[in-house]
Amino acid sequence: MTGWAGRRYWLVGASDGLGAALAHVLSDAGADLVLSARSADRLEALAADLPGPAQTVVMDVADDASVAQAAAQVGDVDGMVFLAGVYWPMPATDWQSEQATAMADVNFTGLMRVLGQVVPQMVARDVGHIVITGSLSGFRGLPGAVGYAASKAGTMVLAESLYADLRRTGVRVQLANPGFIRTRLTDKNSFSMPFIMEPEEAAQIMFDHMNSARFKRSFPLGFSWLFRLAQFLPDWAYYRIFA
């Protein structure tokens, strides 16, 4: 993809981490951004730091009315990137209902709410670009990942269904599955995180993907093969290795 200048992109979950880093990359490329998250202060600070134009629209993806109101304020866009997410490390032996429900409601159902506002108008115009952020954790069930891995698996399958339905239309769908990224979310982890990336590195990979014709990209490449190949292991081998 070329010619980012003047293209209007809505970044959902843009206040910090990967979302903020991608906002800088897209703004540098000339895109006109709409930034959404729950924190007005963080959004305003980010918008002031970008080289190009940026509108801020506060939105809570876990709230139907908030999403509908924000979408009405944003209007038509050329593209939407969904980066919103919450995370708590959680084994089933230490189930925290409020946190587990929040991960499902933000990471997966939140995406469904936003797509419900964006997809119909793009389909009606037969043009648009939807980018969804999955995770390497969504390829198969992982220990200590109740809520998060399941929500990302649903997110990734939803992206695949969208792609199947829209690939012969003017609406382009892409899925990015990153590994560990150094953010406030991964700071909660007490275990070693192999191949952890800085947000700026991950944002550049996502931007390169957005400029490609590919549907899916999982990264870092070497680390991603571990998760993709694990899908083909029989259960007895998989759970012996990963659990």
Secondary structure, DSSP 8 states (H G I E B T S, - for coil): ----TT-EEEEES-SSHHHHHHHHHHHHHT-EEEEEES-HHHHHHHHHHSSS-EEEEE--TT-HHHHHHHHHHH---SEEEE-------B-GGG--HHHHHHHIIIIIHHHHHHHHHHHHHHHHHT-EEEEEE--GGGSS--TTBTTHHHHHHHHHHHHHHHHHHHTTSSEEEEEEEE--B-STTGGG--S--TT-B-HHHHHHHHHHHHTSS-SEEEESHHHHHHHHHHTTS-HHHHHHHH-
